[in-house]
Amino acid sequence: MFQYHFSASLVEQLLQFAGNTFVHSKKDVLIHQDEPLSKLILVRSGTVSFSYDVGNGRRLLLGQLDCNNTLIGEIEALNNHPCTYTVTCLNEVQYNLIELKHWRQLLLDQPELSLYTAQTIAAKFIENQKVNLDKLLLPLSYNIAKDCLMRAENSNPTLLRAYSTVNAEAERFATTERAYRRVVTELVDKGLIVRTPDGLKPVNLDALDDFVDSFAC
């Protein structure tokens, strides 16, 4: 869903200000939604999950991200807004905390890093906006089929990984578990996808592609 590539030069320079390395265990929370961000998080290793809770019992999961010197919270660090998502550890996560003043000073001192960061954030926004608009305007069957197709074709190398449980996958598509199961069954019955231990897989890429394209007519 998001572009998570950052300048290697920026990460190397941020490591000069990294200080102590912290470790969180599975299910620990790195960032809480709506809380102020006091420091930038540089996740050295581990897998995290992003979620958004609207407060009525429903939650949107964005997917799993395998981190390797991954910056989290850079958008909030630039605009001084509270954290948009809750970030939860899915296994042991090692990270450093970077003072926001160091991050901002590097961007001010090196225009090429500022441009790269702006391009990265713009890519995040555009991709996230498109996914959200698709979820709003197109049927659940389209969104599940398109997601399955993209993963099979590996056409988006920065796509967040899917979850291994049905209820989490339902929340990733902003729907109920019942609706998710019903639509997946319909796609299976059409011969478009199949359930596997590794998640949903296409039966025929061309047929699945035609199904997705049919929504553009």
N, C-alpha and C positions, 0 to 999 in steps of 0.2 A: 504493500500500500504506500509506503514511503520510500524516498531516496535517502539511504543512510550512509552514503559515501562522503567522507570528509577528507580534507587536505592532510596528507601524511605529514607535511611540514608543520601545519598548525598543531596536530596532535603531539608531535615531537617537542614543540616549543611549550605546549601546555604542561607536558610532563616535568618541565623544570620547576613548576610551581605545585606539583602534585602532592608533596608531603606524604603522610602515612597512607598505606593501602588498607582499605577496610574490606571485610568479608561479611556478606549476608547469606543466610541459609534459605533453602526452599520455603516459599510462601511468605517470606519477609517482604515488606513494602519499601521500595527505594524512594518513591515520591507519592504523595497523596494528592488526589484531585482537589483543586480549589485552594491549596495551600501555597503561600508565597515561596518562591524559590530563592534561597539565600546563596547557594553555590551551584556551579555547574558540575554535573556528574560525568566522569570519564570512566566508562565501564571497560575494564581490561579484559575480562573473560566472563562467560556465563550466559544464560538464556533468561530473557525477561518477557513479560506479557504486558500489553497496554489495554486499559479498560476505561470506560466512561459510564458513570452511573447517573441516571436522571432523577433518582430519589423516589421512584414509585415502584421499586422492586424489579425494574428492567435495567439491563446493563448491556452495553455494546463492547465486545471484545474485538481488538484489531488484529491479533495474531501474535505469534511468537517470534522474537528476534534473537538470533545468536550473535552475541556481541564480541567484538575484537577491537579494542580501543575505540569504542563507540561513544560519541557525545550524546547526552540526554539532557534536555532542558534548554537547548540553545535558543529556541524561539522565545521562550519566557525570559531568558537572560537578556534578550535584546529589547523586548517591549515592556518589561517590568510587570507583566501580568501574572496572576496565579497559575499554578500548574493546570494544564488542560486535562491530563489523564493521570490515572493511578498506574504506577509502574511496579509490577510484582515480580519477584524472583521465582523462576521455575526450577532452578537448581542452585548450586553454590555460585555466587556472583562476587567477583573481586572488582573493586572500584576505587577511584580517587576523587576527592573533592577539590574543585578549582575555584578560587576566589573570583567573583565576577569581574573585579577590577582588572585582573590579569588578562582575562579573555577579551575584554573590551579594549584594553590598551594594545594588545597584539593586532586587533582589527584596525585600530586607528593608525598604527605605525606602518602597517603593510597593506596597502590598497588591494594587492592581488589576493590576499586572504579574505578581505572584505567582500570582493567580487565573487570569489568561489563560494563563500558562505551564503551570500545573497542568492546565487544560482541554486544552491542546494535547497535552501528554504523554499524558494519559488517552485522547485520541482516537487517538493513535499506537498505544498499547498495544492498545486494543480492536480496531482495524482489523487490526493485525498478528496478533493472536491468532486472529481469525476466519479470516484467510487461511491461517494455519498449521494450524488445526483442519480446514479444508476439505481441505488437502493430505494430512493424516493420515488422514481418515475417508472421503473421497470419491474416486472413480476419477479417473485422470488426464484422461479424456475430459471429465468435468464441469469440472474446473479450467481446462482449455484453452478449452472452450466458454464458460464464464462470463467468463473474462478477455477473450475476443474480443467478447462481448456488451457488457460494461461499456465497453470502448474505443469501440465503435461508437455506443453510446447516450450516451457522454460523461457518464454518471451519476455519475462520481467524478472531479471535476476535479483532484484531487491524486494520481491514480494515476501511479505511476512509469512512464516510457516503456519499451516493450519494446526488445529488442536486434535487430540486423539479421542475426545469424548463427544458424544452427540449434543449434549446440553451446551458445551462450550462452542461447538460449531454453530449451533442455533443462535447463540448470542453474538457470534462473529457476523452473522447475517441480519442481526437486529430483529430476530423473530422468535417465536416460541418453539420449544422442542417438538410439539405436536405438528406444527406447520412445517417445520424443517423435515421431519420424518415423512410427512405426506408427499412433499414435493420431490424428495429424493426417490421415494418409491415410484412416483410417476415417471421420473427420468430413467429409472432402472427398467420399468415396464416398457418404455419406448425403445429400449435397447441402446440407449445413449451412453450410460455410465454403468459401472459395477462397483459394489462395495468390496473393499479389500482390507486386510489388517493395517495397511498403510494409508487408508483413506479412500476417497472416491477416485476412480480412474475411468478414463474414456474407454468405451468399447470400440468405437471407430472415430478417429479424429475428424475425418471429413464430415461425417454425419453430425457430430457435435458442433462443428464449426458452422454447418448449414443451419442448425437449430438456433444458434446464437445470432447469426446474421438475419434470420427470419424476423427478428424483433425490430430491425431497422426499416422494414418495408412499410 
